[in-house]
Amino acid sequence: MTEPSGKHRARKRFGQNFLIDKQIISQILNAIDSQPEDHIVEIGPGLGALTEGLLQNCDQLTVVEIDRGLAAELSERYGNHPNFGLHQMDALTLDFSTLSQGENLRVVGNLPYNISTPLLFHLLNYRHVITDMYFMLQKEVVQRLAAAPGVKNYGRLSIMMQYHCQVRTLMTVPPEAFRPAPKVTSAVVQLVPHPRPPFHATDLQIFDRLVRTCFQQRRKTLRNSLKLLPGGSDIKENQIDLSVRPESLSVEDFVTLANLLTRTD
């Protein structure tokens, strides 16, 4: 829809690549399928490639843009629209629960690679006020989100996101769909927070610490990684196979192990 106008040059420090392919834009908007009652939060709207289409359908659109120049352009273009709101700030510092006024949020965005993983973890803190999320990410990150045990890309991001959300890869997006064209292929992912996780971790802090510790030592066996955790040496071999490396364990296996640690803590 909206192409770079010449007023604004992509800024490398913000990882800006503007989506310009109208067919891809249309496919993303169709996947989001915004409804009149929706409150959508768009992170990094850039030059408004998705903004205009989202604003046509939803009850409220809040955009979060860190770039002062882009925020000014968006405000000039859409500021008079009654359903439009803008926060010129870093999304990593935003308390998303303050945007929810009794209704759940739908979150979308084209996320730069340098903040994508920390922002995804930040958003998990607000999963209770989020209905779903649609993100354009580097394809490698989407592969990590959706990875199964035993696959090279499987790790902490895979486990924590799959514990909290249903992960669905929607489409791949080639570099030429952007200006300037990135050096990598992108992909769009849908994340839907579980009303209840399919496996229940008794203590989420212990679960998170277990997964983090194991993948910081991913070439070591579980037995060696567990020695670094309180109560880890008390886990018995017959309760879970401790001779394997962490990438062999499913999300359910990690939950089981975390719950064993909780009992011994």
VOGU-3710 file (C-alpha; in Angstrom, 3 decimals, decimal comma):
1> mtepsgkhra> 0,000/0,000/0,000  2,342/2,725/1,208  5,793/2,858/-0,287  8,745/4,830/1,056  7,997/8,397/0,073  11,517/9,754/-0,145  10,983/11,745/3,047  12,122/8,904/5,233  15,176/6,716/4,749  15,312/3,329/6,430
11> rkrfgqnfli> 17,406/3,598/9,573  19,816/0,750/10,125  19,904/1,100/13,909  16,159/0,378/14,041  16,468/-2,528/11,570  14,000/-0,887/9,186  12,892/-2,690/6,030  9,602/-1,402/4,649  7,077/-3,884/3,278  5,966/-2,736/-0,206
21> dkqiisqiln> 4,570/-5,855/-1,923  0,823/-5,233/-2,212  -0,012/-8,915/-2,653  1,871/-9,879/0,521  0,241/-6,977/2,391  -3,185/-8,205/1,291  -2,390/-11,780/2,355  -1,289/-10,634/5,815  -4,393/-8,480/6,272  -6,587/-11,409/5,214
31> aidsqpedhi> -4,825/-13,669/7,727  -5,354/-11,150/10,540  -8,990/-10,693/9,496  -9,611/-7,685/11,734  -13,150/-7,248/13,022  -15,130/-4,132/14,068  -14,858/-4,994/17,782  -11,069/-5,503/17,724  -8,463/-3,430/19,519  -5,321/-4,011/17,470
41> veigpglgal> -1,834/-2,960/18,538  0,615/-2,587/15,661  4,296/-2,616/16,605  6,642/-0,895/14,183  4,080/0,273/11,604  6,786/1,996/9,595  5,201/3,777/6,654  1,763/2,272/7,254  1,758/-0,703/4,874  -0,632/-2,591/7,179
51> tegllqncdq> -1,926/0,393/9,149  -4,360/1,648/6,560  -5,982/-1,745/6,006  -6,226/-2,444/9,726  -7,733/0,943/10,458  -10,538/0,408/7,948  -12,001/-2,498/9,913  -11,142/-2,413/13,621  -12,716/-0,444/16,464  -9,365/0,810/17,724
61> ltvveidrgl> -5,836/0,743/16,323  -2,906/1,662/18,572  0,475/1,900/16,865  3,818/1,795/18,654  6,671/3,375/16,700  10,121/4,162/18,109  11,259/6,320/15,182  10,326/9,958/15,812  10,215/10,840/12,114  7,956/7,932/11,222
71> aaelserygn> 5,732/8,634/14,224  5,285/12,203/12,971  4,361/10,981/9,465  1,848/8,490/10,852  0,343/11,118/13,127  -0,018/13,541/10,231  -1,667/10,910/8,040  -3,957/9,172/10,528  -4,069/11,427/13,588  -7,558/12,749/12,818
81> hpnfglhqmd> -9,041/9,275/12,570  -11,171/8,658/15,698  -10,007/5,043/16,013  -6,268/5,789/15,770  -3,814/6,136/18,653  -0,029/6,433/18,608  2,741/5,803/21,149  6,164/7,061/20,092  8,288/4,726/22,221  10,240/1,472/22,394
91> altldfstls> 7,803/-1,461/22,488  10,200/-3,265/24,840  9,344/-0,717/27,538  5,580/-0,685/26,978  3,222/-2,134/29,587  0,704/-3,669/27,177  -1,815/-4,238/29,957  -2,322/-0,453/30,131  -3,704/-0,541/26,577  -6,369/-3,073/27,463
101> qgenlrvvgn> -9,551/-1,448/28,695  -11,451/-4,597/29,575  -10,969/-6,127/26,124  -8,191/-8,350/24,857  -5,640/-7,042/22,385  -4,631/-8,369/19,000  -0,951/-7,610/18,343  0,678/-7,391/14,908  3,968/-6,134/13,576  6,978/-6,339/11,299
111> lpynistpll> 9,681/-6,914/13,912  13,344/-6,113/13,276  15,678/-9,017/13,947  17,671/-7,213/16,650  14,685/-6,958/19,035  12,445/-9,832/17,920  13,399/-12,408/20,561  13,405/-10,051/23,592  10,128/-8,518/22,394  8,474/-11,933/22,069
121> fhllnyrhvi> 9,478/-12,756/25,646  8,273/-9,316/26,772  4,875/-9,957/25,188  4,537/-13,281/27,025  4,248/-11,236/30,219  0,957/-9,850/28,854  -0,469/-13,028/27,339  -3,494/-12,762/29,665  -4,658/-9,637/27,757  -3,717/-10,840/24,248
131> tdmyfmlqke> -6,017/-12,828/21,959  -3,477/-13,475/19,209  -0,316/-12,134/17,569  0,826/-11,930/13,946  4,459/-11,102/13,290  6,761/-10,738/10,325  10,110/-12,100/11,457  13,303/-13,417/9,998  12,473/-16,899/8,689  15,104/-18,448/10,954
141> vvqrlaaapg> 13,336/-17,018/14,025  9,980/-18,423/12,881  11,651/-21,811/12,382  12,949/-21,614/15,947  9,480/-20,758/17,244  7,922/-23,767/15,536  10,823/-26,241/15,904  10,256/-29,759/17,219  12,610/-31,705/19,530  15,727/-32,996/17,799
151> vknygrlsim> 15,728/-30,256/15,156  18,722/-27,900/14,949  16,672/-24,755/15,633  14,938/-26,205/18,699  15,820/-24,353/21,888  14,649/-22,111/24,690  12,587/-19,867/22,385  10,798/-22,916/20,929  9,936/-24,368/24,327  8,811/-21,207/26,076
161> mqyhcqvrtl> 6,699/-19,967/23,159  5,122/-23,391/22,563  4,364/-23,738/26,271  2,456/-20,459/26,274  1,146/-20,280/22,683  -0,046/-22,212/19,692  2,518/-21,497/16,961  1,533/-21,528/13,283  3,720/-20,505/10,326  1,557/-18,694/7,765
171> mtvppeafrp> 3,806/-17,736/4,852  7,338/-16,961/3,765  8,178/-13,532/2,374  11,089/-12,977/-0,048  13,582/-10,112/0,371  12,261/-8,297/-2,706  8,945/-7,668/-0,895  10,780/-4,993/1,131  12,617/-1,776/0,473  15,471/-1,796/1,179
181> apkvtsavvq> 15,634/-5,550/0,558  17,056/-7,432/3,564  19,688/-10,107/3,096  17,420/-12,769/4,584  14,047/-14,350/3,847  11,237/-13,442/6,223  8,149/-15,316/7,390  4,826/-14,523/9,039  3,844/-16,408/12,189  0,613/-16,571/14,171
191> lvphprppfh> 0,875/-16,966/17,954  -2,273/-17,711/19,944  -1,847/-17,760/23,745  -3,280/-20,921/25,301  -6,244/-20,292/27,617  -4,571/-23,042/29,647  -1,168/-24,511/28,773  -1,490/-28,116/27,540  1,003/-29,116/30,261  0,984/-27,400/33,642
201> atdlqifdrl> 4,271/-26,203/35,145  3,752/-25,831/38,897  6,327/-23,037/39,165  6,955/-20,996/36,001  10,138/-19,451/37,387  11,667/-22,876/37,969  10,479/-23,995/34,520  12,052/-20,956/32,863  15,294/-21,312/34,837  15,525/-25,013/33,954
211> vrtcfqqrrk> 15,066/-24,399/30,224  17,458/-21,439/30,232  20,168/-23,373/32,122  19,891/-26,462/29,935  20,223/-24,540/26,683  23,089/-22,436/27,966  24,801/-25,826/28,323  23,150/-27,442/25,310  26,102/-29,726/24,488  26,033/-31,160/28,004
221> tlrnslkllp> 23,776/-33,946/29,205  20,811/-33,195/31,432  22,653/-34,776/34,351  25,440/-32,181/34,120  23,072/-29,243/33,618  20,883/-30,260/36,559  23,867/-30,027/38,902  23,691/-26,260/38,414  20,133/-26,069/39,778  18,861/-26,354/43,369
231> ggsdikenqi> 17,557/-29,882/43,885  18,860/-31,011/40,488  21,153/-33,655/41,957  18,130/-35,259/43,652  16,413/-36,119/40,368  16,582/-39,884/39,908  17,636/-41,615/36,711  14,466/-43,709/36,693  12,283/-40,560/36,718  13,681/-39,220/33,428
241> dlsvrpesls> 16,592/-40,111/31,135  19,425/-37,842/32,268  21,947/-39,043/29,687  20,382/-37,074/26,801  21,008/-33,516/25,682  18,295/-30,887/26,167  17,259/-30,719/22,490  15,940/-34,285/22,839  13,236/-33,303/25,340  9,745/-32,207/24,375
251> vedfvtlanl> 7,919/-29,312/26,012  6,015/-31,861/28,099  9,299/-33,479/29,185  10,652/-30,125/30,375  7,450/-29,463/32,301  7,739/-32,900/33,946  11,359/-32,212/34,888  10,534/-28,725/36,201  7,765/-30,151/38,377  10,195/-32,712/39,791
261> ltrtd> 12,570/-29,859/40,638  9,709/-27,950/42,263  9,047/-30,874/44,617  12,722/-31,097/45,592  13,263/-27,332/45,875
//
